[in-house]
């Protein structure tokens, strides 16, 4: 294993490009350059699950893992009583 802090490291694997894309955007907003790996087949088979990996620099792996963990906790722990969903039709 290389000690190069710029070498690519997989920080997470998601089932689809949408979930992975949200995490990449979140990492980017926090100054971590991230890329998707393995997303190329989703257009041909949109109803199947894929293993889309998120890759970051080795030097960013620990903070990226923490950001991903926090992001997933925020998404899961939404207090829907505080969310304005508009008036029912």
Number of C-alpha atoms within 10 A of each C-alpha: 4 8 8 10 12 12 13 18 17 17 19 18 17 17 14 18 22 11 12 22 17 13 24 23 15 17 22 14 10 12 11 19 15 23 19 20 15 14 15 12 10 15 8 8 10 10 8 10 12 18 15 22 21 23 22 25 20 18 16 20 19 12 14 28 16 11 17 18 12 11 16 12 11 11 9 8 9 10 9 8 7 7 8 7 8 6 5 4 3
